[in-house]
Structure formats: structure tokens, C-alpha cells
Amino acid sequence: MLRLNRAERGFNLITADEVRRLLNTADATLRAMMLLGVNAGFGMADCAKLPLSALNLETGWVDFPRPKTGISRRCPLWPETVRALREALACRPEPKNEEHAGLFFVTKYGLPWAKDVPDSPVTKEMRKLLDTLAIGGHRNFYTLRHVFRTTADESKDQPAVDHIMGHESTHMSAVYRETISDARLRAVAEHVRGWLFGGAASGQTAQAG
């Protein structure tokens, strides 16, 4: 069904320039979420359920198993992402309920962003931003996860990309692999950062869809 759907609507493309425009226009909270999307392959639920304890902004790392599967995930954070997260934290509202005090992101009402509905609060805010910048098509917040995967694959280190994404490989090599070095994870993250910020032409694109 996924293949048929993609064949019907075609590939969506998002340029590095479009991502930068989105980042430059977003408020502090959404900018931090989007950078987690393109830096670490986070989706809406990942951002909405991200605990404060998963982030080390001093060392610049996030360790956060995927909420959907529990698969471990570790990723180095770009300086741009760390800065955005600090800005979002500085203006973070006080959580309304104690049970949500451990979440990194809470809404302006002090409530969690996570909702088990297709049209989540993160999706709605991203849609508003995309419409404001006239970036149409099927693009949405989850496009950033696709962008990360598509761009990161060009680093030619699939095990490291899988680890950052929280994808479990069925290949036998994954059974014997005990760990992936931080150096490999940094290389993947820096490859994507180079596409987005480092001399990538505005017409350069990553497939998302």
C-alpha cells in the first residue's frame, strides 16, 4: 500500500533552502523540534514525549529509545540544535501537572504535545508554518525524518544511520554487532549538517515521502 501510494502521488522533494526557511521562521519551540527532526530523525511523537533526562546539552548528545518500539537510539546534536534547545528551554511554560514535569516540550498551556491522533498539535503547528511559507505538496513534520534518512544514507554508514533512527536491522551482522562508536555517529550527523548548512546549493534536494 505504501508503494502504491507513493507511485500515485510521486516523490516529495524538500530543499535545504526550504528547511532553512522553515527554521528561520519558526518560533523557538517548533525550531527546536524541527532541528531534532533533521539532525536526529525525530518524528512528532519523539519530540512530544522527549524527557529532559534524555538530553545532555553540555556534551551535545541525546539518548532516547523510540517511544513506538523501545529500540535504543543515540545521536550527537549539532551546535545549532543545542542552541535551539536551550532557547526553547528558556521559554518553556511551567507544566500544568506534575506528571508532565519531566517532558522537555510542553504547550503554552503547560500540557504535553503528545496526542494519539493523526492531526497532532505538532502536525498542526508545522502545517501552519508550511502554509505561511507556501511550501506545499505532501510535506509535513515527518518529512524531516525522511530528509534525515535520505541524506544520511549518502554517508555510506547504514548501521550508524539505523542506530540514530532507531531502526532495527534484520541482517545477521546486527546480531553480532555490540556497539557503534560515537565517531561514526558524529560522521553521519555532520554529513547531514553539511547538506543543510555547509555550502549546499539552494537547489540541492533530499527525497521525502
Secondary structure, 3 states (H helix, E strand, C coil): CHHHHHHHHCCEEEEHHHHHHHHHHCCHHHHHHHHHHHHHCCCHHHHHCCEHHHEECCCCEEECCCCCCCCCCEEECCHHHHHHHHHHHHCCCCCCCHHHCCECCECCCCCECCCCCCCCHHHHHHHHHHHHCCCCCCCCCCHHHHHHHHHHHHHCCHHHHHHHHCCCCCCHHHHHCCCCCHHHHHHHHHHHHHHHHCCCCCCCEEEEC
